[in-house]
Amino acid sequence: MPLPYDALLFDADGTLLDFKKSEENALENTRNHMKCDISPDRFRRIYHSVNDRIWLELEQGKIKGEELKTERFRRFLSELNSPLDPEETALYYLKNLGEESHFLEGADTLLAALAPHYSMGIITNGLTMVQEARFNRREFTVFKSIVISEKAGAAKPDPRIFRIAADDLGIELSKKVLIIGDSLTSDISGGINAGISTCWYNPGGWENQSPWKADLEVRDFRELTALLLADSGF
C-alpha cells in the first residue's frame, strides 16, 4: 500500500525534544551565575510568566526573534529587581540552553523507523544560536530540512515558514504533507494556515478547547508509528 503522506514536518521542543529538562538545567545554571537568592521554583515561575507572554508575542508577530533574546531578560530581571545586564544574562542562558539536547523517550527510535520511508523536516520557533547547537548530533542527520524561525524571519503559525521547509524538501504544500507537533497555537494552527495535514502530539491527553482542530491526534510515538507505517506493510 502507498505511504499516507509524501513528507513529514516535525516540531522540535515538546514533540521530539524534552525542552522542559533542557530549560530547567539552563535556568538553574543561570540562577547560580546570577547569585540569585530566591528559590529555584520561584525563579522558574517568574521566568515562565515572562517567557510565555513574550513567545506568544512572537507567534502574533509583535516581536522579532532577535529582539526577544534580550527583551525577555530585560523584563525578567526587572521582575527580580536585579541590576544585572540583560544582554549578558541572556547570552549566558542561551549558551547553557544550547548545550542541552535531550530526546523524549522513544523519539530517536521513531525517527530511525520513519527515515527510510519519508522525506522529513523540522520547523521550530526558536533562536538560531540555541537550536543549531542542539541539533548538532547524529540523530538529526535524518532531516533534509531544519528551519529555525529566527533565521527564517518567520515563525509558526505564519505559513511562510512552512513554505521555506517545503522549498528545502522540494515539495508542494498540500494535504499529503503532515505536520506533527504539540502546540495547537503554532503547529496545528500553522499547519492549517499552510493547507497541510496536521497531527497533534498530545501525550498528556489534554482536551482541545481551541478553535484549531487537528486531522489526527496521538498520545505516544508507537501510535504515531502505527499510523504512518503499519498500513503500508513496513
Accessible surface in RSA format (square Angstrom, percent):
REM  Atomic radii and reference values for relative SASA: ProtOr
REM  Chains: A
REM  Algorithm: Lee & Richards
REM  Probe-radius: 1.40
REM  Slices: 20
REM RES _ NUM      All-atoms   Total-Side   Main-Chain    Non-polar    All polar
REM                ABS   REL    ABS   REL    ABS   REL    ABS   REL    ABS   REL
RES MET A   1   173.95  90.1 115.90  76.7  58.05 138.2  97.47  82.9  76.48 101.3
RES PRO A   2   117.07  85.3  96.72  88.2  20.35  74.0 108.56  89.6   8.51  52.9
RES LEU A   3    48.90  27.2  38.48  27.5  10.42  26.2  38.48  27.0  10.42  28.1
RES PRO A   4    50.03  36.5  31.79  29.0  18.24  66.3  42.17  34.8   7.86  48.8
RES TYR A   5    31.53  14.7  29.18  16.6   2.35   6.1  10.69   8.0  20.84  25.7
RES ASP A   6    86.28  60.4  67.86  67.5  18.42  43.6  20.46  48.1  65.82  65.6
RES ALA A   7     0.00   0.0   0.00   0.0   0.00   0.0   0.00   0.0   0.00   0.0
RES LEU A   8     0.00   0.0   0.00   0.0   0.00   0.0   0.00   0.0   0.00   0.0
RES LEU A   9     0.00   0.0   0.00   0.0   0.00   0.0   0.00   0.0   0.00   0.0
RES PHE A  10     0.36   0.2   0.36   0.2   0.00   0.0   0.36   0.2   0.00   0.0
RES ASP A  11    10.83   7.6  10.83  10.8   0.00   0.0   0.13   0.3  10.70  10.7
RES ALA A  12     0.08   0.1   0.08   0.1   0.00   0.0   0.08   0.1   0.00   0.0
RES ASP A  13    33.29  23.3  24.27  24.2   9.02  21.3  16.19  38.1  17.10  17.1
RES GLY A  14    26.60  32.8   0.00   N/A  26.60  32.8  20.30  55.7   6.29  14.1
RES THR A  15     0.20   0.1   0.20   0.2   0.00   0.0   0.20   0.3   0.00   0.0
RES LEU A  16     0.02   0.0   0.02   0.0   0.00   0.0   0.02   0.0   0.00   0.0
RES LEU A  17     0.10   0.1   0.10   0.1   0.00   0.0   0.10   0.1   0.00   0.0
RES ASP A  18    38.21  26.8  36.90  36.7   1.30   3.1   2.30   5.4  35.91  35.8
RES PHE A  19    55.17  27.6  53.90  33.4   1.27   3.3  53.90  32.7   1.27   3.6
RES LYS A  20   161.48  78.8 154.58  94.8   6.91  16.4  99.92  89.9  61.56  65.6
RES LYS A  21   103.38  50.4  96.65  59.3   6.73  16.0  54.92  49.4  48.47  51.6
RES SER A  22     0.01   0.0   0.01   0.0   0.00   0.0   0.00   0.0   0.01   0.0
RES GLU A  23    13.84   7.9  13.84  10.5   0.00   0.0   0.04   0.1  13.80  11.3
RES GLU A  24    73.25  42.1  72.12  54.6   1.13   2.7  10.05  19.4  63.20  51.6
RES ASN A  25    55.15  38.0  49.72  48.1   5.43  13.1  12.33  29.7  42.82  41.4
RES ALA A  26     0.02   0.0   0.00   0.0   0.02   0.0   0.02   0.0   0.00   0.0
RES LEU A  27     0.43   0.2   0.42   0.3   0.01   0.0   0.43   0.3   0.00   0.0
RES GLU A  28    53.82  30.9  51.98  39.3   1.83   4.4  38.43  74.3  15.39  12.6
RES ASN A  29    60.36  41.6  57.39  55.5   2.97   7.1   6.33  15.2  54.03  52.2
RES THR A  30     0.05   0.0   0.05   0.1   0.00   0.0   0.05   0.1   0.00   0.0
RES ARG A  31    35.95  15.1  35.55  18.1   0.41   1.0   0.26   0.4  35.69  21.6
RES ASN A  32    87.17  60.1  70.88  68.5  16.29  39.2  30.91  74.4  56.26  54.4
RES HIS A  33    71.97  39.3  51.29  35.7  20.68  52.9  42.21  43.5  29.76  34.6
RES MET A  34    21.12  10.9   3.90   2.6  17.22  41.0   5.62   4.8  15.50  20.5
RES LYS A  35   181.21  88.4 148.79  91.3  32.42  77.2 115.84 104.3  65.36  69.6
RES CYS A  36    27.37  20.7  11.60  12.9  15.77  37.1   7.58  19.2  19.79  21.3
RES ASP A  37   140.39  98.3 103.01 102.5  37.37  88.4  46.00 108.3  94.38  94.1
RES ILE A  38    32.56  18.5  26.15  19.5   6.41  15.4  32.18  23.2   0.38   1.0
RES SER A  39    58.20  49.2  46.29  61.8  11.91  27.4  44.65  95.1  13.54  19.0
RES PRO A  40    50.23  36.6  49.03  44.7   1.20   4.4  50.17  41.4   0.06   0.3
RES ASP A  41    77.16  54.1  74.92  74.6   2.24   5.3  16.36  38.5  60.81  60.6
RES ARG A  42   116.65  49.0 116.65  59.5   0.00   0.0  29.82  40.8  86.83  52.6
RES PHE A  43     1.33   0.7   1.33   0.8   0.00   0.0   1.33   0.8   0.00   0.0
RES ARG A  44    53.51  22.5  53.51  27.3   0.00   0.0   9.33  12.8  44.18  26.8
RES ARG A  45   149.48  62.8 141.36  72.1   8.12  19.3  72.25  98.7  77.23  46.8
RES ILE A  46    29.59  16.8  26.58  19.8   3.01   7.2  29.59  21.3   0.00   0.0
RES TYR A  47     0.57   0.3   0.57   0.3   0.00   0.0   0.00   0.0   0.57   0.7
RES HIS A  48    61.44  33.6  61.40  42.7   0.04   0.1  44.98  46.4  16.46  19.2
RES SER A  49    53.43  45.1  41.64  55.6  11.79  27.2  32.55  69.3  20.88  29.2
RES VAL A  50     1.55   1.0   1.20   1.1   0.36   0.9   1.42   1.2   0.14   0.4
RES ASN A  51    13.32   9.2  13.32  12.9   0.00   0.0   0.00   0.0  13.32  12.9
RES ASP A  52    94.59  66.3  83.67  83.3  10.92  25.8  31.13  73.3  63.46  63.3
RES ARG A  53   118.69  49.8 114.74  58.5   3.95   9.4  64.92  88.7  53.77  32.6
RES ILE A  54     0.00   0.0   0.00   0.0   0.00   0.0   0.00   0.0   0.00   0.0
RES TRP A  55    50.47  20.3  50.41  24.4   0.06   0.1  46.36  24.7   4.11   6.7
RES LEU A  56    87.84  48.9  84.94  60.8   2.90   7.3  86.71  60.9   1.13   3.1
RES GLU A  57    40.78  23.4  40.78  30.9   0.00   0.0  13.66  26.4  27.12  22.1
RES LEU A  58    13.63   7.6   9.47   6.8   4.16  10.4   9.47   6.7   4.16  11.2
RES GLU A  59    42.69  24.5  28.09  21.3  14.60  34.8   4.41   8.5  38.28  31.3
RES GLN A  60    96.85  54.2  62.11  45.4  34.74  82.7  33.09  70.4  63.76  48.4
RES GLY A  61    61.59  75.9   0.00   N/A  61.59  75.9  31.92  87.6  29.66  66.4
RES LYS A  62   150.73  73.5 112.06  68.8  38.67  92.1  73.49  66.1  77.24  82.3
RES ILE A  63    17.36   9.9  10.77   8.0   6.58  15.9  13.91  10.0   3.45   9.4
RES LYS A  64   130.97  63.9 130.24  79.9   0.72   1.7  86.74  78.1  44.22  47.1
RES GLY A  65     8.63  10.6   0.00   N/A   8.63  10.6   1.94   5.3   6.69  15.0
RES GLU A  66   109.10  62.6 103.42  78.2   5.68  13.5  55.20 106.8  53.90  44.0
RES GLU A  67    95.43  54.8  84.60  64.0  10.82  25.8  43.72  84.6  51.71  42.2
RES LEU A  68     0.00   0.0   0.00   0.0   0.00   0.0   0.00   0.0   0.00   0.0
RES LYS A  69    33.59  16.4  33.59  20.6   0.00   0.0   9.42   8.5  24.17  25.7
RES THR A  70    52.25  37.2  52.25  53.0   0.00   0.0  36.58  49.1  15.67  23.7
RES GLU A  71    38.98  22.4  36.58  27.7   2.40   5.7  14.99  29.0  23.99  19.6
RES ARG A  72     7.46   3.1   7.46   3.8   0.00   0.0   0.00   0.0   7.46   4.5
RES PHE A  73     0.04   0.0   0.04   0.0   0.00   0.0   0.04   0.0   0.00   0.0
RES ARG A  74   120.94  50.8 118.60  60.5   2.35   5.6  50.84  69.5  70.10  42.5
RES ARG A  75    59.62  25.0  56.41  28.8   3.20   7.6  25.04  34.2  34.57  21.0
RES PHE A  76     0.00   0.0   0.00   0.0   0.00   0.0   0.00   0.0   0.00   0.0
RES LEU A  77     3.96   2.2   3.95   2.8   0.01   0.0   3.96   2.8   0.00   0.0
RES SER A  78    70.87  59.9  52.42  70.0  18.45  42.5  23.83  50.7  47.04  65.9
RES GLU A  79   103.21  59.3  78.18  59.2  25.03  59.6  12.40  24.0  90.81  74.1
RES LEU A  80    32.68  18.2   7.63   5.5  25.05  63.0  12.15   8.5  20.53  55.3
RES ASN A  81   136.95  94.4 105.41 101.9  31.54  76.0  34.70  83.5 102.25  98.8
RES SER A  82    28.88  24.4  10.60  14.1  18.27  42.1  11.89  25.3  16.99  23.8
RES PRO A  83   133.16  97.1  94.00  85.7  39.17 142.4 106.87  88.2  26.29 163.4
RES LEU A  84    68.76  38.3  60.57  43.3   8.20  20.6  63.37  44.5   5.39  14.5
RES ASP A  85    80.14  56.1  70.53  70.2   9.61  22.7  33.66  79.2  46.48  46.4
RES PRO A  86    34.54  25.2  34.54  31.5   0.00   0.0  34.54  28.5   0.00   0.0
RES GLU A  87   100.74  57.8 100.31  75.9   0.43   1.0  18.83  36.4  81.92  66.9
RES GLU A  88    80.49  46.2  76.29  57.7   4.20  10.0  53.82 104.1  26.66  21.8
RES THR A  89     0.30   0.2   0.30   0.3   0.00   0.0   0.00   0.0   0.30   0.4
RES ALA A  90     2.31   2.1   2.31   3.6   0.00   0.0   2.31   3.3   0.00   0.0
RES LEU A  91    89.23  49.7  86.99  62.2   2.24   5.6  87.27  61.3   1.96   5.3
RES TYR A  92    67.41  31.5  61.73  35.1   5.68  14.8  39.39  29.6  28.02  34.5
RES TYR A  93     0.67   0.3   0.67   0.4   0.00   0.0   0.00   0.0   0.67   0.8
RES LEU A  94     1.11   0.6   0.72   0.5   0.38   1.0   0.72   0.5   0.38   1.0
RES LYS A  95   123.60  60.3 117.83  72.3   5.78  13.8  90.31  81.3  33.29  35.5
RES ASN A  96    17.91  12.4  16.49  15.9   1.43   3.4   0.59   1.4  17.33  16.7
RES LEU A  97     8.80   4.9   8.80   6.3   0.00   0.0   8.80   6.2   0.00   0.0
RES GLY A  98     7.14   8.8   0.00   N/A   7.14   8.8   2.57   7.0   4.58  10.2
RES GLU A  99   119.59  68.7  82.46  62.4  37.13  88.4  48.64  94.1  70.95  57.9
RES GLU A 100    27.39  15.7  27.00  20.4   0.39   0.9   1.22   2.4  26.17  21.4
RES SER A 101    26.10  22.1  12.73  17.0  13.37  30.8  12.73  27.1  13.37  18.7
RES HIS A 102    50.10  27.4  46.44  32.3   3.65   9.3  37.73  38.9  12.37  14.4
RES PHE A 103    33.95  17.0  11.35   7.0  22.60  58.8  11.35   6.9  22.60  64.7
RES LEU A 104    42.94  23.9  40.94  29.3   2.00   5.0  42.25  29.7   0.69   1.9
RES GLU A 105   172.11  98.8 142.53 107.8  29.58  70.4  65.02 125.8 107.09  87.4
RES GLY A 106    28.02  34.6   0.00   N/A  28.02  34.6  21.59  59.2   6.43  14.4
RES ALA A 107     0.00   0.0   0.00   0.0   0.00   0.0   0.00   0.0   0.00   0.0
RES ASP A 108    64.21  45.0  58.83  58.6   5.38  12.7   7.69  18.1  56.52  56.4
RES THR A 109    96.54  68.7  91.13  92.4   5.41  12.9  68.62  92.2  27.91  42.2
RES LEU A 110     3.54   2.0   0.31   0.2   3.23   8.1   3.07   2.2   0.47   1.3
RES LEU A 111     2.85   1.6   2.85   2.0   0.00   0.0   2.85   2.0   0.00   0.0
RES ALA A 112    67.47  62.0  50.60  78.1  16.87  38.4  56.16  79.1  11.31  30.0
RES ALA A 113    36.82  33.9  23.06  35.6  13.76  31.3  34.49  48.6   2.32   6.2
RES LEU A 114     0.00   0.0   0.00   0.0   0.00   0.0   0.00   0.0   0.00   0.0
RES ALA A 115    32.03  29.5  15.50  23.9  16.53  37.6  16.10  22.7  15.94  42.2
RES PRO A 116   101.70  74.1  57.61  52.5  44.09 160.3  70.54  58.2  31.15 193.6
RES HIS A 117    51.59  28.2  34.32  23.9  17.27  44.2  23.43  24.1  28.16  32.8
RES TYR A 118    12.16   5.7   0.00   0.0  12.16  31.6   4.30   3.2   7.85   9.7
RES SER A 119    21.57  18.2  16.65  22.2   4.92  11.3  15.33  32.7   6.24   8.7
RES MET A 120     0.34   0.2   0.00   0.0   0.34   0.8   0.00   0.0   0.34   0.5
RES GLY A 121     0.01   0.0   0.00   N/A   0.01   0.0   0.01   0.0   0.00   0.0
RES ILE A 122     0.00   0.0   0.00   0.0   0.00   0.0   0.00   0.0   0.00   0.0
RES ILE A 123     0.00   0.0   0.00   0.0   0.00   0.0   0.00   0.0   0.00   0.0
RES THR A 124     2.01   1.4   2.01   2.0   0.00   0.0   0.00   0.0   2.01   3.0
RES ASN A 125    28.68  19.8  12.96  12.5  15.72  37.9  11.74  28.3  16.94  16.4
RES GLY A 126     5.93   7.3   0.00   N/A   5.93   7.3   5.33  14.6   0.61   1.4
RES LEU A 127     7.17   4.0   4.92   3.5   2.25   5.6   4.92   3.5   2.25   6.0
RES THR A 128    28.97  20.6  28.97  29.4   0.00   0.0  26.87  36.1   2.10   3.2
RES MET A 129    80.05  41.5  62.18  41.2  17.87  42.5  62.34  53.0  17.70  23.5
RES VAL A 130     5.04   3.3   5.04   4.6   0.00   0.0   5.04   4.4   0.00   0.0
RES GLN A 131     3.45   1.9   3.45   2.5   0.00   0.0   2.08   4.4   1.37   1.0
RES GLU A 132    80.01  45.9  69.37  52.5  10.65  25.3  31.62  61.2  48.39  39.5
RES ALA A 133    52.52  48.3  30.10  46.4  22.42  51.0  39.38  55.5  13.14  34.8
RES ARG A 134     1.93   0.8   0.29   0.1   1.64   3.9   0.58   0.8   1.34   0.8
RES PHE A 135    15.79   7.9   7.03   4.4   8.76  22.8   7.24   4.4   8.55  24.5
RES ASN A 136   129.22  89.1 102.66  99.2  26.56  64.0  16.24  39.1 112.98 109.2
RES ARG A 137    76.92  32.3  62.91  32.1  14.01  33.4  34.23  46.8  42.69  25.9
RES ARG A 138   181.13  76.1 167.70  85.5  13.43  32.0  78.96 107.9 102.17  61.9
RES GLU A 139    39.53  22.7  34.02  25.7   5.51  13.1  15.95  30.8  23.58  19.2
RES PHE A 140     6.13   3.1   2.70   1.7   3.43   8.9   3.20   1.9   2.93   8.4
RES THR A 141   110.84  78.8  79.58  80.7  31.26  74.5  71.01  95.4  39.83  60.2
RES VAL A 142    47.80  31.5  29.68  26.9  18.12  43.7  38.12  33.1   9.68  26.3
RES PHE A 143    16.56   8.3   0.00   0.0  16.56  43.1   0.06   0.0  16.50  47.2
RES LYS A 144   147.22  71.8 115.04  70.6  32.18  76.6  79.24  71.3  67.98  72.4
RES SER A 145     5.90   5.0   0.04   0.1   5.86  13.5   5.84  12.4   0.06   0.1
RES ILE A 146    61.88  35.2  33.13  24.7  28.74  69.3  33.13  23.9  28.74  78.0
RES VAL A 147     7.36   4.8   4.56   4.1   2.80   6.7   7.36   6.4   0.00   0.0
RES ILE A 148     7.59   4.3   4.83   3.6   2.75   6.6   4.83   3.5   2.75   7.5
RES SER A 149     5.69   4.8   3.32   4.4   2.37   5.5   1.82   3.9   3.87   5.4
RES GLU A 150    37.35  21.4  16.79  12.7  20.55  48.9  16.61  32.1  20.74  16.9
RES LYS A 151   145.24  70.9 112.40  69.0  32.84  78.2  80.96  72.9  64.28  68.5
RES ALA A 152    31.46  28.9   1.64   2.5  29.82  67.8  11.36  16.0  20.11  53.3
RES GLY A 153    47.75  58.9   0.00   N/A  47.75  58.9  36.37  99.8  11.38  25.5
RES ALA A 154     9.21   8.5   1.32   2.0   7.88  17.9   8.19  11.5   1.02   2.7
RES ALA A 155    12.66  11.6   6.26   9.7   6.39  14.5   6.26   8.8   6.39  16.9
RES LYS A 156     2.30   1.1   2.30   1.4   0.00   0.0   0.12   0.1   2.19   2.3
RES PRO A 157    24.67  18.0  24.58  22.4   0.08   0.3  24.65  20.4   0.01   0.1
RES ASP A 158    38.71  27.1  31.80  31.7   6.91  16.3  19.02  44.8  19.70  19.6
RES PRO A 159    39.27  28.6  39.27  35.8   0.00   0.0  39.27  32.4   0.00   0.0
RES ARG A 160   119.62  50.2 118.45  60.4   1.17   2.8  46.23  63.2  73.39  44.5
RES ILE A 161     0.00   0.0   0.00   0.0   0.00   0.0   0.00   0.0   0.00   0.0
RES PHE A 162     0.00   0.0   0.00   0.0   0.00   0.0   0.00   0.0   0.00   0.0
RES ARG A 163   120.23  50.5 119.38  60.9   0.84   2.0  51.53  70.4  68.70  41.6
RES ILE A 164    62.18  35.4  61.02  45.5   1.16   2.8  62.00  44.6   0.18   0.5
RES ALA A 165     0.03   0.0   0.03   0.0   0.00   0.0   0.03   0.0   0.00   0.0
RES ALA A 166     3.57   3.3   3.51   5.4   0.06   0.1   3.57   5.0   0.00   0.0
RES ASP A 167   111.91  78.4  89.94  89.5  21.97  52.0  29.07  68.4  82.85  82.6
RES ASP A 168    81.72  57.2  48.96  48.7  32.76  77.5  13.68  32.2  68.04  67.9
RES LEU A 169    22.21  12.4   0.00   0.0  22.21  55.8   3.35   2.4  18.86  50.8
RES GLY A 170    67.93  83.8   0.00   N/A  67.93  83.8  35.97  98.7  31.96  71.6
RES ILE A 171    40.14  22.8  25.07  18.7  15.07  36.3  32.30  23.3   7.84  21.3
RES GLU A 172   147.21  84.5 138.35 104.7   8.86  21.1  58.87 113.9  88.34  72.1
RES LEU A 173    44.70  24.9  17.90  12.8  26.80  67.4  17.90  12.6  26.80  72.1
RES SER A 174    44.55  37.6  39.29  52.4   5.25  12.1  37.21  79.2   7.34  10.3
RES LYS A 175   115.12  56.2 108.44  66.5   6.68  15.9  88.68  79.8  26.44  28.2
RES LYS A 176    87.55  42.7  87.55  53.7   0.00   0.0  61.95  55.8  25.60  27.3
RES VAL A 177     1.74   1.1   1.74   1.6   0.00   0.0   1.74   1.5   0.00   0.0
RES LEU A 178     0.00   0.0   0.00   0.0   0.00   0.0   0.00   0.0   0.00   0.0
RES ILE A 179     0.00   0.0   0.00   0.0   0.00   0.0   0.00   0.0   0.00   0.0
RES ILE A 180     0.47   0.3   0.47   0.4   0.00   0.0   0.47   0.3   0.00   0.0
RES GLY A 181     0.00   0.0   0.00   N/A   0.00   0.0   0.00   0.0   0.00   0.0
RES ASP A 182    53.11  37.2  38.67  38.5  14.45  34.2   6.54  15.4  46.57  46.4
RES SER A 183    30.47  25.7  24.50  32.7   5.97  13.8  24.60  52.4   5.88   8.2
RES LEU A 184    27.87  15.5  24.00  17.2   3.87   9.7  24.00  16.9   3.87  10.4
RES THR A 185    57.80  41.1  54.63  55.4   3.17   7.6  44.57  59.9  13.23  20.0
RES SER A 186     7.13   6.0   7.13   9.5   0.00   0.0   0.26   0.6   6.87   9.6
RES ASP A 187     0.49   0.3   0.49   0.5   0.00   0.0   0.00   0.0   0.49   0.5
RES ILE A 188     0.00   0.0   0.00   0.0   0.00   0.0   0.00   0.0   0.00   0.0
RES SER A 189     5.47   4.6   5.36   7.2   0.11   0.2   0.00   0.0   5.47   7.7
RES GLY A 190     0.00   0.0   0.00   N/A   0.00   0.0   0.00   0.0   0.00   0.0
RES GLY A 191     0.00   0.0   0.00   N/A   0.00   0.0   0.00   0.0   0.00   0.0
RES ILE A 192    79.61  45.3  64.97  48.4  14.64  35.3  67.89  48.9  11.71  31.8
RES ASN A 193    81.76  56.4  50.85  49.1  30.91  74.4  13.00  31.3  68.76  66.5
RES ALA A 194    13.95  12.8   0.00   0.0  13.95  31.7   4.11   5.8   9.85  26.1
RES GLY A 195    39.63  48.9   0.00   N/A  39.63  48.9  32.92  90.3   6.71  15.0
RES ILE A 196     1.75   1.0   0.00   0.0   1.75   4.2   0.00   0.0   1.75   4.8
RES SER A 197     6.77   5.7   6.77   9.0   0.00   0.0   0.56   1.2   6.22   8.7
RES THR A 198     0.83   0.6   0.83   0.8   0.00   0.0   0.14   0.2   0.69   1.0
RES CYS A 199     0.00   0.0   0.00   0.0   0.00   0.0   0.00   0.0   0.00   0.0
RES TRP A 200    12.88   5.2  12.88   6.2   0.00   0.0  11.63   6.2   1.24   2.0
RES TYR A 201    15.38   7.2  14.47   8.2   0.92   2.4   0.51   0.4  14.87  18.3
RES ASN A 202     2.19   1.5   0.65   0.6   1.54   3.7   1.54   3.7   0.65   0.6
RES PRO A 203    79.09  57.6  53.16  48.5  25.93  94.3  53.52  44.2  25.58 158.9
RES GLY A 204    50.51  62.3   0.00   N/A  50.51  62.3  24.03  66.0  26.48  59.3
RES GLY A 205    35.60  43.9   0.00   N/A  35.60  43.9   9.59  26.3  26.01  58.3
RES TRP A 206   182.88  73.4 177.86  86.1   5.02  11.8 159.01  84.8  23.87  38.7
RES GLU A 207   137.12  78.7 109.30  82.7  27.82  66.2  49.32  95.4  87.80  71.7
RES ASN A 208    33.07  22.8  16.85  16.3  16.22  39.1  12.28  29.6  20.79  20.1
RES GLN A 209   151.89  84.9 112.59  82.3  39.31  93.6  40.33  85.8 111.57  84.6
RES SER A 210    21.65  18.3  12.88  17.2   8.77  20.2  18.15  38.6   3.50   4.9
RES PRO A 211   106.26  77.4  74.95  68.3  31.32 113.8  84.81  70.0  21.46 133.4
RES TRP A 212    80.67  32.4  80.67  39.0   0.00   0.0  62.70  33.4  17.97  29.1
RES LYS A 213   118.72  57.9 104.93  64.4  13.79  32.8  91.15  82.0  27.57  29.4
RES ALA A 214    28.17  25.9   3.32   5.1  24.85  56.5   3.42   4.8  24.75  65.6
RES ASP A 215    79.61  55.8  46.56  46.3  33.06  78.2  21.52  50.7  58.09  57.9
RES LEU A 216    47.50  26.5  42.21  30.2   5.28  13.3  47.50  33.4   0.00   0.0
RES GLU A 217    72.91  41.9  52.60  39.8  20.31  48.4  20.44  39.5  52.47  42.8
RES VAL A 218     0.23   0.2   0.00   0.0   0.23   0.6   0.23   0.2   0.00   0.0
RES ARG A 219   106.91  44.9 102.34  52.2   4.57  10.9  42.48  58.1  64.43  39.0
RES ASP A 220    54.47  38.2  53.93  53.7   0.54   1.3  26.25  61.8  28.22  28.1
RES PHE A 221    17.71   8.9  15.34   9.5   2.37   6.2  15.50   9.4   2.21   6.3
RES ARG A 222   197.14  82.8 188.15  95.9   9.00  21.4  84.29 115.2 112.86  68.4
RES GLU A 223    70.31  40.4  63.20  47.8   7.11  16.9  32.82  63.5  37.49  30.6
RES LEU A 224     0.10   0.1   0.10   0.1   0.00   0.0   0.10   0.1   0.00   0.0
RES THR A 225    37.89  27.0  37.81  38.3   0.08   0.2  32.18  43.2   5.72   8.6
RES ALA A 226    50.89  46.8  43.58  67.2   7.32  16.6  47.64  67.1   3.26   8.6
RES LEU A 227    70.06  39.0  59.09  42.3  10.97  27.6  61.34  43.1   8.72  23.5
RES LEU A 228     1.04   0.6   0.38   0.3   0.66   1.7   0.91   0.6   0.13   0.3
RES LEU A 229    11.97   6.7  11.80   8.4   0.17   0.4  11.95   8.4   0.02   0.0
RES ALA A 230    59.00  54.2  38.36  59.2  20.64  46.9  42.88  60.4  16.12  42.7
RES ASP A 231   100.33  70.3  89.35  88.9  10.98  26.0  23.92  56.3  76.41  76.2
RES SER A 232    13.65  11.5   0.90   1.2  12.75  29.4   0.68   1.4  12.97  18.2
RES GLY A 233    72.42  89.3   0.00   N/A  72.42  89.3  38.21 104.9  34.21  76.6
RES PHE A 234   126.30  63.2  68.07  42.2  58.23 151.5  99.92  60.6  26.38  75.5
END  Absolute sums over single chains surface
CHAIN  1 A    11342.7       8936.5       2406.1       6031.6       5311.1
END  Absolute sums over all chains
TOTAL         11342.7       8936.5       2406.1       6031.6       5311.1
